[in-house]
Amino acid sequence: MRKKVHVSETPAIELLRSHQVAYSEHPYDYLEHGGATHSAQVLGFDPFAVVKTLIMQDQDAKPLVVLMHGNRKVSTKNLARQIGAKSVEPCQPEVANRHSGYLVGGTSPFATRRQMPVYIEESILSLPQILINGGQRGFLVGLDPNVCVALLNAKPVQCALPL
């Protein structure tokens, strides 16, 4: 019988701990296709402060990570222009899972299986705290958004569009 792993025992949490990052844990009941809107609602947070981790790819199928507000979507045209790509599109879920090592819906930008460039919507960096996936469905961590720049070398971009 497999021992049930505690929700906070993920590669993402191990990375945060190893860098002595201050964070808070926010488990919730995961809802298939509920997304950031659902997690924000059940945890009582503004969806603008809940950050989605999106695995995308450029025209050469090179993967990249985009961190976006929970209540915004990515303008792939604006993003492509800013990062010098011809085009950018979301990866298929199974491809995203392979690149990140996490399941879609539980993708953390921390401790991904594959090293990928990370881009963060610039306005996220002005928030005092964000909730971002901790590496498992139904598990967010609260932390300073500048941790994403410090640990992931996330580059600020402006590519948010209303949902």
Backbone torsions as a table, in degrees:
resi	resn	phi	psi	omega
1	MET	NA	131.8	-179.2
2	ARG	-77.9	136.0	176.9
3	LYS	-73.2	132.6	179.3
4	LYS	-71.5	125.4	-179.1
5	VAL	-79.0	134.9	177.2
6	HIS	-61.3	144.0	-175.0
7	VAL	-53.5	-33.1	-175.2
8	SER	-90.4	7.1	177.6
9	GLU	-95.6	77.1	-180.0
10	THR	-126.2	161.2	175.9
11	PRO	-56.7	-35.5	-180.0
12	ALA	-61.9	-45.5	-179.3
13	ILE	-67.2	-39.5	176.8
14	GLU	-58.3	-41.7	179.6
15	LEU	-65.3	-46.4	-179.7
16	LEU	-60.6	-43.9	179.1
17	ARG	-62.9	-42.9	-177.0
18	SER	-64.4	-24.9	178.1
19	HIS	-98.8	7.6	178.7
20	GLN	53.3	43.6	177.8
21	VAL	-82.2	132.8	175.4
22	ALA	-77.1	127.4	178.7
23	TYR	-149.8	160.4	174.2
24	SER	-118.0	150.9	-177.9
25	GLU	-102.0	136.0	-178.0
26	HIS	-133.5	79.6	175.7
27	PRO	-74.0	150.5	177.1
28	TYR	-153.5	166.3	178.2
29	ASP	-77.3	113.9	-177.7
30	TYR	-67.5	138.4	176.6
31	LEU	-121.9	121.0	178.7
32	GLU	-54.3	127.8	-178.8
33	HIS	63.9	15.9	178.4
34	GLY	-77.5	-33.1	176.1
35	GLY	62.4	-164.0	-176.8
36	ALA	-65.0	-30.2	-179.8
37	THR	-63.3	-44.7	179.2
38	HIS	-64.2	-49.7	-177.8
39	SER	-62.6	-40.5	178.6
40	ALA	-61.4	-43.4	-178.3
41	GLN	-63.5	-50.3	-176.4
42	VAL	-71.4	-26.8	179.3
43	LEU	-92.1	-7.8	178.4
44	GLY	75.5	34.8	178.8
45	PHE	-115.5	158.3	174.6
46	ASP	-71.2	128.1	179.7
47	PRO	-59.3	-20.3	177.6
48	PHE	-66.1	-28.1	-178.4
49	ALA	-94.7	-5.4	174.9
50	VAL	-92.6	120.9	-172.4
51	VAL	-104.2	126.2	177.6
52	LYS	-84.6	143.7	173.8
53	THR	-105.9	111.4	-176.1
54	LEU	-110.9	129.3	176.5
55	ILE	-97.7	117.6	-178.1
56	MET	-123.2	178.2	178.0
57	GLN	-144.5	153.9	177.0
58	ASP	-90.3	-172.5	-176.8
59	GLN	-61.8	-21.5	179.4
60	ASP	-97.5	13.0	-178.7
61	ALA	64.5	23.0	174.5
62	LYS	-81.0	126.0	-176.1
63	PRO	-77.1	153.9	175.6
64	LEU	-150.2	160.0	-179.1
65	VAL	-110.9	135.5	175.3
66	VAL	-122.1	128.3	176.3
67	LEU	-103.1	120.7	-172.5
68	MET	-134.5	148.2	174.7
69	HIS	-53.6	144.5	-179.3
70	GLY	-61.4	-26.1	-178.6
71	ASN	-109.5	29.8	175.9
72	ARG	-134.9	163.8	173.5
73	LYS	-122.5	166.5	-176.9
74	VAL	-90.2	128.8	168.3
75	SER	-81.5	102.3	-176.4
76	THR	-65.3	-30.7	177.3
77	LYS	-64.5	-48.8	179.4
78	ASN	-63.0	-42.1	-179.7
79	LEU	-62.5	-48.7	-179.1
80	ALA	-56.9	-45.0	-179.0
81	ARG	-61.1	-43.4	-176.0
82	GLN	-71.5	-27.5	-177.7
83	ILE	-101.9	3.8	176.8
84	GLY	76.1	28.2	178.0
85	ALA	-103.6	156.9	175.3
86	LYS	-72.5	-40.6	179.5
87	SER	-155.1	159.6	176.6
88	VAL	-138.6	139.4	176.7
89	GLU	-146.7	157.2	177.1
90	PRO	-65.2	146.6	174.0
91	CYS	-76.6	153.4	169.9
92	GLN	-63.4	147.7	-176.7
93	PRO	-51.1	-43.9	-177.6
94	GLU	-67.8	-32.2	177.4
95	VAL	-71.5	-42.8	178.0
96	ALA	-60.3	-43.0	178.7
97	ASN	-59.6	-42.8	-179.5
98	ARG	-63.8	-45.1	-178.7
99	HIS	-66.3	-43.7	-172.2
100	SER	-87.1	-29.5	-173.8
101	GLY	83.9	2.0	177.9
102	TYR	-116.3	164.2	173.9
103	LEU	-85.7	139.7	175.1
104	VAL	-54.0	135.1	-174.6
105	GLY	97.8	-14.8	178.0
106	GLY	-136.6	27.4	-176.4
107	THR	-83.7	122.2	174.2
108	SER	-103.7	147.5	175.5
109	PRO	-77.5	-12.2	-177.2
110	PHE	-90.9	134.8	176.4
111	ALA	59.6	47.3	175.9
112	THR	-72.2	154.7	-179.3
113	ARG	-60.7	-41.8	-177.1
114	ARG	-112.4	137.5	174.9
115	GLN	-68.4	126.6	179.7
116	MET	-137.2	149.0	174.0
117	PRO	-64.9	143.9	-178.5
118	VAL	-118.0	132.5	177.4
119	TYR	-121.0	136.0	-177.7
120	ILE	-122.9	131.8	176.1
121	GLU	-56.9	124.4	-172.4
122	GLU	-52.8	-40.0	-176.3
123	SER	-66.3	-18.2	177.1
124	ILE	-63.7	-34.6	-175.7
125	LEU	-68.7	-15.1	178.8
126	SER	-91.0	-3.1	178.0
127	LEU	-79.0	145.1	179.4
128	PRO	-69.7	-31.9	179.2
129	GLN	-153.5	148.1	175.0
130	ILE	-125.8	160.4	168.5
131	LEU	-109.3	130.2	-177.9
132	ILE	-140.5	154.3	-174.4
133	ASN	-60.4	137.7	-179.0
134	GLY	-95.8	9.6	175.2
135	GLY	103.6	15.8	177.7
136	GLN	-157.3	147.1	176.4
137	ARG	-60.9	133.1	179.3
138	GLY	80.3	25.4	-178.7
139	PHE	-147.2	109.6	176.6
140	LEU	-111.5	154.8	172.9
141	VAL	-120.3	142.2	176.6
142	GLY	-97.9	131.1	178.7
143	LEU	-158.6	171.5	176.5
144	ASP	-70.1	130.0	-177.7
145	PRO	-62.0	-22.9	-180.0
146	ASN	-68.9	-13.4	173.4
147	VAL	-60.8	-34.6	-180.0
148	CYS	-63.0	-36.6	178.2
149	VAL	-73.6	-45.2	-176.9
150	ALA	-64.4	-47.4	-175.0
151	LEU	-89.5	-30.5	-173.5
152	LEU	-107.2	-5.4	-173.4
153	ASN	55.4	37.7	-178.6
154	ALA	-64.6	132.5	-180.0
155	LYS	-99.3	128.5	-180.0
156	PRO	-67.5	137.1	175.7
157	VAL	-135.9	163.2	174.9
158	GLN	-119.7	99.2	-176.1
159	CYS	-145.2	20.1	-178.3
160	ALA	-80.7	138.8	173.2
161	LEU	-129.1	151.9	175.3
162	PRO	-61.8	150.3	178.0
163	LEU	-69.0	NA	NA
